[in-house]
Amino acid sequence: DLLQEVQDRIQPRLHVFGHIHEQGGSITFDGTTLFCNASSVNLQYRPAHYCCTVVDVPHAPDEPARVVKPHCPIRAPHQWPTWLQENGFDKLVPYVAKKLEEDDSDDGDGRTTTTIPVGNNVFREDTYEELCGAWGLERDAEARQELSTALAELYRQSFPPRQQQRQKTTKTTKGEEDGNE
């Protein structure tokens, strides 16, 4: 069978496949091969997985392939409007501002809460629907499309270019040698 052939004979560092729709996005590692199910639709052939999986396959053949995790730059709810404006998603700013204003008003108990996801929680599968509801975008098709584009851009920005990663590592190493942080 194919799995046995891949594991015993071929032994690649990365095996990408995608026809098992109900397990799309699943990743396993057998010690040699990173198996990535890249199926992005469900059994009804509707999009099921918002975010892609980013994999790094090092040039050194003895190093295994590995999944690269995103680092969302939005770490607090109040950062959403600024990020949206800086990236040209102006149509969404009034919706977010209204939601933040609602969340900032407390119920008299002195506590405020927000339902706006931050950090890597932004990349959960249900975030698009959650934000459409929380921000009141149900009747604004243009805003919903802008949100979809904004989430894709935010995900893209959550992976610094490889060159930036190398420079950051070099600076950290040099700083550690000099006794600096």
PyMOL commands that set and color helices and strands:
alter all, ss='L'
color gray80, all
select helices_A, chain A and resi 2-10+21-23+79-86+90-104+119-123+127-135+141-157+162-178
alter helices_A, ss='H'
color red, helices_A
select strands_A, chain A and resi 14-17+27-29+34-37+54-56+66-68
alter strands_A, ss='S'
color yellow, strands_A
deselect
rebuild
show_as cartoon
